[in-house]
Amino acid sequence: MSIWIGKDTNNSVRAQLDFQPENGHLGLTWEEVAVYENPDPKHLLKALVVPSQHDKEITAVNYVTELQSGVRLIEDVTLTNDGLVKETIYHYKDGEEMRPVVMVSEKYEYRNTDLEFHPAERGMYSREKKWQYYFENGVLDTSEENTKVRLKMYETNRQILEVGLKRRTNITRVLSEKVGAILVILGVLVDDENSTAKKKAYDELRKLSREFSTDFTEYKSYATTDLYGLIETESSLPWLNTFVPTKEQLIGSGKTEQEATIFQSYIDALELNDMQGNTIRYYFVEKLKGNVS
């Protein structure tokens, strides 16, 4: 919250909070003089937990098991290119409004001996997990005293393999969603009287999964597979060779500015930008390696 001071030619003064007045408002000239912070902000989480937990430090509140009856938090998860959970924001749906409650961010360190491998193949060494909490006004509390941090070391091969399975499973899920979406957007597959384009895309991806089912299983479990080479040389699915153009390439090919802009809006909204300028086959392999989003 900012503080503005307004002055007139007779040195009359008035202070204003919350919003910046235009010069001339109340006949005064205004300037920002300070930023005011509520000395006792309240965390939204405290309003959502059962009353018996109100006296807890915010870092000790369990935002899953100690919520009031009927209160559920909705997750918004962001992944890294190689399938790791980067950030999760938990929201409370208050009527039509989604209000952020907790942010959980995660930072990882790979084993030094694995850095020469593709990101999706590297073994995990450690994870730092950080919890931060939002004030009722939607501002994130970044103070050290209200931030909880935990470090987890991955000391056994079993732990490393479990993490690898989860993240490479995430990669294949995201890959399926994005390739399916681009096949529909580009019109490679279209609705007809027998099926929808979305269903056709699912069927095409299922064909690929079945063809290399053993290799996909090995990829997800151990990252030791010839899957990259198999996708690069697969010849029975022509849609793998489909080129995903940039907006500029579309215009250069004869599309109008409006058509190219609409296309780009779909690409941006679905976060398919890393697919542009290359074929679906190229993106498929690079995504399996963990190099693109």
C-alpha positions as a printed NumPy array, in Angstrom:
array([[  0.   ,   0.   ,   0.   ],
       [  1.416,   3.407,  -0.977],
       [  1.013,   6.831,   0.616],
       [  0.616,   9.949,  -1.544],
       [  0.854,  13.529,  -0.362],
       [ -1.01 ,  16.251,  -2.185],
       [ -0.085,  19.961,  -1.984],
       [ -1.603,  23.131,  -3.385],
       [ -0.067,  26.557,  -3.996],
       [ -0.962,  27.633,  -0.454],
       [  0.853,  24.599,   0.97 ],
       [ -2.362,  22.877,   1.971],
       [ -1.553,  19.182,   2.449],
       [ -3.616,  16.005,   2.237],
       [ -2.544,  12.351,   2.494],
       [ -4.064,   9.587,   0.391],
       [ -3.826,   5.779,   0.765],
       [ -4.689,   2.861,  -1.52 ],
       [ -4.687,   4.477,  -4.941],
       [ -2.701,   7.112,  -6.804],
       [ -4.733,  10.297,  -7.301],
       [ -4.357,  12.289, -10.498],
       [ -2.841,  15.718, -10.254],
       [ -5.702,  18.133,  -9.772],
       [ -7.637,  15.691,  -7.579],
       [ -9.021,  17.902,  -4.768],
       [ -7.109,  20.745,  -6.4  ],
       [ -3.74 ,  19.348,  -5.323],
       [ -0.506,  18.138,  -6.919],
       [  0.302,  14.611,  -5.744],
       [  3.5  ,  12.66 ,  -5.194],
       [  4.255,   9.261,  -3.646],
       [  6.172,   9.625,  -0.392],
       [  6.173,   6.186,   1.243],
       [  5.049,   2.586,   1.049],
       [  2.887,   1.418,   3.933],
       [  2.697,  -2.209,   5.002],
       [  0.095,  -3.553,   7.369],
       [  2.032,  -4.261,  10.597],
       [ -0.195,  -7.233,  11.429],
       [ -1.184,  -8.978,   8.179],
       [ -3.25 , -12.123,   8.415],
       [ -2.548, -15.266,   6.454],
       [ -5.526, -16.641,   4.565],
       [ -4.682, -20.166,   5.728],
       [ -5.433, -19.201,   9.332],
       [ -9.003, -18.346,   8.308],
       [ -9.478, -21.766,   6.696],
       [ -8.149, -24.135,   9.373],
       [-10.154, -25.522,  12.265],
       [-10.393, -23.066,  15.191],
       [ -8.279, -25.265,  17.471],
       [ -5.241, -24.574,  15.254],
       [ -5.51 , -20.77 ,  15.122],
       [ -2.756, -20.292,  17.7  ],
       [ -0.204, -22.322,  15.753],
       [  2.7  , -20.704,  13.979],
       [  1.829, -20.504,  10.295],
       [  4.689, -22.872,   9.396],
       [  3.226, -25.537,  11.69 ],
       [ -0.294, -25.514,  10.233],
       [ -1.129, -28.572,   8.144],
       [ -2.886, -27.136,   5.077],
       [ -4.416, -30.521,   4.184],
       [ -5.596, -32.279,   7.347],
       [ -6.432, -29.279,   9.548],
       [ -8.831, -27.438,   7.224],
       [-12.418, -26.73 ,   8.206],
       [-15.095, -29.155,   7.024],
       [-15.928, -28.578,   3.378],
       [-12.785, -26.549,   2.629],
       [-10.64 , -27.976,  -0.172],
       [ -7.607, -26.418,  -1.792],
       [ -7.083, -26.601,  -5.555],
       [ -3.563, -27.276,  -6.867],
       [ -1.886, -25.411,  -9.717],
       [  1.305, -27.347, -10.529],
       [  4.239, -26.16 , -12.643],
       [  6.762, -28.731, -13.886],
       [ 10.349, -28.376, -15.046],
       [ 11.211, -29.49 , -18.582],
       [ 12.41 , -32.842, -17.24 ],
       [  9.253, -33.638, -15.296],
       [ 10.106, -32.425, -11.8  ],
       [  7.599, -30.471,  -9.726],
       [  8.911, -26.911,  -9.73 ],
       [  6.114, -25.059,  -7.986],
       [  2.66 , -25.777,  -6.595],
       [  0.244, -23.017,  -5.619],
       [ -2.755, -24.086,  -3.557],
       [ -5.873, -21.965,  -4.088],
       [ -9.11 , -21.597,  -2.156],
       [-12.183, -21.112,  -4.306],
       [-14.153, -18.308,  -2.696],
       [-17.293, -18.002,  -4.791],
       [-16.031, -17.259,  -8.316],
       [-12.673, -16.026,  -7.04 ],
       [ -9.569, -18.233,  -6.739],
       [ -7.491, -17.   ,  -3.809],
       [ -3.881, -18.244,  -3.346],
       [ -3.168, -19.794,   0.065],
       [  0.155, -21.672,   0.011],
       [  3.093, -21.782,  -2.409],
       [  5.353, -24.84 ,  -2.345],
       [  8.505, -24.442,  -4.434],
       [ 11.057, -27.19 ,  -5.013],
       [ 14.717, -26.951,  -6.026],
       [ 16.749, -29.987,  -7.039],
       [ 20.382, -30.979,  -7.296],
       [ 21.486, -33.792,  -9.59 ],
       [ 24.245, -36.284,  -8.913],
       [ 27.5  , -34.849, -10.26 ],
       [ 28.305, -38.105, -12.045],
       [ 25.115, -37.807, -14.131],
       [ 25.481, -34.257, -15.46 ],
       [ 26.751, -35.511, -18.827],
       [ 23.4  , -37.256, -19.449],
       [ 20.208, -35.707, -20.802],
       [ 18.188, -34.   , -18.01 ],
       [ 15.501, -36.695, -17.933],
       [ 18.154, -39.373, -17.363],
       [ 19.978, -37.797, -14.436],
       [ 19.753, -39.229, -10.928],
       [ 18.634, -36.988,  -8.086],
       [ 20.996, -36.024,  -5.276],
       [ 18.837, -33.734,  -3.15 ],
       [ 15.642, -31.684,  -3.044],
       [ 14.965, -28.468,  -1.143],
       [ 11.272, -27.891,  -0.546],
       [ 10.035, -24.475,   0.586],
       [  6.587, -23.487,   1.897],
       [  5.45 , -19.853,   1.824],
       [  2.033, -18.481,   2.719],
       [ -0.193, -15.783,   1.269],
       [ -1.732, -12.911,   3.192],
       [ -5.472, -12.371,   2.934],
       [ -4.845,  -9.577,   0.408],
       [ -3.167, -12.013,  -1.991],
       [  0.43 , -10.91 ,  -1.307],
       [  2.975, -13.703,  -0.746],
       [  4.746, -13.589,   2.617],
       [  8.448, -13.99 ,   1.831],
       [  9.724, -13.343,   5.355],
       [ 12.237, -15.874,   6.638],
       [ 10.414, -16.46 ,   9.913],
       [  7.216, -17.477,   8.097],
       [  8.949, -19.723,   5.544],
       [  9.377, -23.452,   6.12 ],
       [ 12.27 , -25.227,   4.377],
       [ 13.139, -28.919,   4.326],
       [ 16.021, -30.709,   2.624],
       [ 15.702, -34.31 ,   1.437],
       [ 18.728, -36.356,   0.409],
       [ 18.324, -39.243,  -2.035],
       [ 20.785, -41.746,  -0.634],
       [ 19.698, -45.078,  -2.113],
       [ 19.238, -46.321,  -5.667],
       [ 15.634, -47.171,  -4.82 ],
       [ 14.893, -43.558,  -3.893],
       [ 16.579, -42.29 ,  -7.06 ],
       [ 14.644, -44.744,  -9.246],
       [ 11.319, -43.796,  -7.599],
       [ 11.89 , -40.121,  -8.368],
       [ 12.954, -40.972, -11.905],
       [  9.812, -43.006, -12.526],
       [  7.568, -40.167, -11.342],
       [  9.245, -37.469, -13.399],
       [  9.525, -39.458, -16.63 ],
       [  5.879, -40.472, -16.208],
       [  5.132, -36.756, -15.966],
       [  7.108, -36.18 , -19.173],
       [  5.132, -38.786, -21.142],
       [  1.833, -37.374, -19.84 ],
       [  2.715, -33.809, -20.838],
       [  4.073, -35.059, -24.163],
       [  0.827, -36.863, -24.939],
       [ -1.288, -33.815, -24.041],
       [  0.765, -31.388, -26.112],
       [  1.181, -33.563, -29.197],
       [ -2.536, -34.364, -29.133],
       [ -3.354, -30.651, -28.929],
       [ -1.081, -29.629, -31.807],
       [ -2.496, -32.348, -34.093],
       [ -5.939, -30.833, -33.581],
       [ -4.828, -27.192, -33.853],
       [ -2.973, -27.816, -37.125],
       [ -5.933, -29.701, -38.574],
       [ -3.902, -32.861, -39.098],
       [ -6.861, -34.669, -37.544],
       [-10.421, -33.356, -37.907],
       [-13.871, -34.205, -36.633],
       [-16.068, -36.398, -38.791],
       [-19.271, -38.371, -38.388],
       [-17.411, -41.276, -36.809],
       [-15.059, -39.582, -34.343],
       [-13.731, -36.306, -33.006],
       [-10.266, -34.969, -33.793],
       [ -9.39 , -35.22 , -30.104],
       [-10.35 , -38.919, -30.024],
       [ -8.349, -39.555, -33.191],
       [ -5.284, -37.907, -31.642],
       [ -5.639, -40.13 , -28.585],
       [ -5.852, -43.203, -30.826],
       [ -2.737, -42.217, -32.794],
       [ -0.713, -41.714, -29.628],
       [ -1.977, -45.011, -28.273],
       [ -0.724, -46.735, -31.433],
       [  2.73 , -45.313, -30.837],
       [  2.649, -46.287, -27.174],
       [  1.636, -49.829, -27.992],
       [  4.242, -50.2  , -30.722],
       [  7.046, -49.316, -28.304],
       [  5.375, -50.321, -25.02 ],
       [  8.428, -52.151, -23.641],
       [ 10.709, -49.237, -24.509],
       [  8.379, -46.685, -22.899],
       [  8.29 , -48.825, -19.733],
       [ 12.095, -49.026, -19.612],
       [ 12.379, -45.305, -20.321],
       [ 10.103, -44.359, -17.426],
       [ 11.59 , -46.835, -14.96 ],
       [ 15.288, -46.679, -15.742],
       [ 15.965, -44.179, -18.586],
       [ 17.981, -46.932, -20.279],
       [ 16.361, -47.445, -23.648],
       [ 16.632, -47.014, -27.413],
       [ 13.366, -45.066, -27.427],
       [ 14.898, -41.881, -28.89 ],
       [ 16.246, -43.737, -31.911],
       [ 13.027, -45.708, -32.364],
       [ 10.948, -42.511, -32.509],
       [ 13.453, -40.883, -34.863],
       [ 13.148, -43.749, -37.349],
       [  9.437, -44.656, -36.939],
       [  7.837, -44.611, -40.411],
       [  4.258, -45.859, -40.03 ],
       [  2.873, -42.687, -38.4  ],
       [  3.175, -39.798, -40.898],
       [  1.944, -37.188, -38.419],
       [  5.359, -37.366, -36.711],
       [  6.769, -35.447, -39.695],
       [  4.252, -32.602, -39.319],
       [  5.996, -29.225, -39.125],
       [  4.794, -26.774, -36.47 ],
       [  5.261, -23.252, -37.884],
       [  5.947, -19.991, -36.125],
       [  3.61 , -17.045, -36.626],
       [  6.087, -15.481, -39.055],
       [  6.394, -18.698, -41.042],
       [  2.619, -18.915, -41.333],
       [  2.419, -15.397, -42.733],
       [  5.278, -16.178, -45.096],
       [  3.361, -19.191, -46.375],
       [  0.385, -17.031, -47.349],
       [ -1.767, -16.942, -44.199],
       [ -3.221, -13.591, -43.188],
       [ -2.036, -11.675, -40.136],
       [ -5.339, -12.432, -38.435],
       [ -5.127, -16.172, -39.149],
       [ -1.54 , -16.319, -37.899],
       [ -2.433, -14.339, -34.767],
       [ -5.311, -16.678, -33.916],
       [ -3.03 , -19.688, -34.41 ],
       [ -0.356, -18.144, -32.177],
       [ -2.918, -17.397, -29.471],
       [ -3.707, -21.129, -29.249],
       [  0.004, -21.957, -29.133],
       [  0.619, -19.449, -26.318],
       [ -2.442, -20.453, -24.291],
       [ -1.519, -24.161, -24.383],
       [  2.214, -23.474, -23.92 ],
       [  3.221, -25.235, -27.132],
       [  5.889, -22.673, -28.085],
       [  8.768, -25.153, -27.842],
       [  7.177, -27.129, -30.671],
       [  7.372, -24.267, -33.179],
       [  9.976, -24.234, -35.93 ],
       [ 10.439, -28.018, -35.896],
       [  8.595, -31.247, -36.61 ],
       [  6.509, -33.105, -34.062],
       [  9.07 , -35.934, -34.284],
       [ 11.893, -33.589, -33.237],
       [  9.848, -32.215, -30.341],
       [  8.855, -35.739, -29.252],
       [ 12.468, -36.842, -28.869],
       [ 13.642, -33.609, -27.218],
       [ 10.795, -33.781, -24.72 ],
       [ 11.654, -37.373, -23.816],
       [ 15.196, -36.176, -23.125],
       [ 13.862, -33.386, -20.871],
       [ 15.241, -30.549, -22.997],
       [ 11.976, -28.701, -23.801],
       [  8.781, -27.8  , -22.028]])
